[in-house]
Amino acid sequence: MSEYVKFSCQCARADITFFGGLAELNEYRRKLLRLRLIGVDSNGTGFGNLSIRDGATDNFCITGSATAAMPELALADCAKVVAYDFNRNWVQYEGSAIPSSESLTHAAVYGSDATARAVIHCHDLKLWAALQNHAPTSSKDAEYGTPELAYEIMRLFKNGEVESRKILVMAGHEGGIVTFGKDLEEAFATVMRERKKNV
């Protein structure tokens, strides 16, 4: 288990039976890696993750923990989240990779917006600073990968403009930004649009 994963997890099966979005996931990971919006920091800590919803369900395939430095992911480097419980801080998954530490964050987006089909969590310090409290922003007390952050995201969906802007700022996670959309293309375009306007 990665030291950065804060939830308890249970593997439902050791492999993912099907994930048709792997090529799309790798395409947008490459773009984000080139821009250094995901990757590994100077301390060797990975940052950033992507996911794609599994059909009409709340299940989703997400990049595995500690895969941020990898230029290309295989199916074995992803996990399919098939159940979660914010109250218990628990995730159930399929696959050989441990789901990303931000799995509950992605789950909160999918649970709050039925039209969301893809989520990007990236890091951009300049954009993060520019958007804080000018875009939907979570409480600075809600740390990454926690149920508290998941609850904050759900609160923002109920009270704010998250659904229309497709972006939120993680005040308790330096540099952390989440975008989402009908696919990774839309989620990525939101990051690019906001960078062009604000950085």
Rosetta blueprint (number, residue, H / E / L):
1 M L
2 S L
3 E L
4 Y L
5 V L
6 K L
7 F L
8 S E
9 C E
10 Q E
11 C E
12 A E
13 R E
14 A L
15 D L
16 I L
17 T L
18 F L
19 F L
20 G L
21 G L
22 L H
23 A H
24 E H
25 L H
26 N H
27 E H
28 Y H
29 R H
30 R H
31 K H
32 L H
33 L H
34 R H
35 L L
36 R L
37 L L
38 I L
39 G E
40 V E
41 D L
42 S L
43 N L
44 G L
45 T L
46 G E
47 F E
48 G L
49 N E
50 L E
51 S E
52 I E
53 R E
54 D L
55 G L
56 A L
57 T L
58 D L
59 N L
60 F E
61 C E
62 I E
63 T E
64 G E
65 S L
66 A L
67 T L
68 A L
69 A L
70 M L
71 P L
72 E L
73 L L
74 A L
75 L H
76 A H
77 D H
78 C E
79 A E
80 K E
81 V E
82 V E
83 A E
84 Y E
85 D E
86 F L
87 N L
88 R L
89 N L
90 W E
91 V E
92 Q E
93 Y E
94 E E
95 G L
96 S L
97 A L
98 I L
99 P E
100 S L
101 S L
102 E L
103 S H
104 L H
105 T H
106 H H
107 A H
108 A H
109 V H
110 Y H
111 G H
112 S H
113 D L
114 A L
115 T L
116 A L
117 R L
118 A E
119 V E
120 I E
121 H E
122 C E
123 H E
124 D L
125 L H
126 K H
127 L H
128 W H
129 A H
130 A H
131 L H
132 Q E
133 N L
134 H L
135 A E
136 P L
137 T E
138 S L
139 S L
140 K L
141 D L
142 A L
143 E L
144 Y L
145 G L
146 T L
147 P H
148 E H
149 L H
150 A H
151 Y H
152 E H
153 I H
154 M H
155 R H
156 L H
157 F H
158 K H
159 N H
160 G L
161 E L
162 V H
163 E H
164 S H
165 R H
166 K L
167 I E
168 L E
169 V E
170 M L
171 A L
172 G L
173 H L
174 E L
175 G L
176 G E
177 I E
178 V E
179 T E
180 F E
181 G E
182 K L
183 D L
184 L H
185 E H
186 E H
187 A H
188 F H
189 A H
190 T H
191 V H
192 M H
193 R H
194 E H
195 R H
196 K H
197 K H
198 N H
199 V L
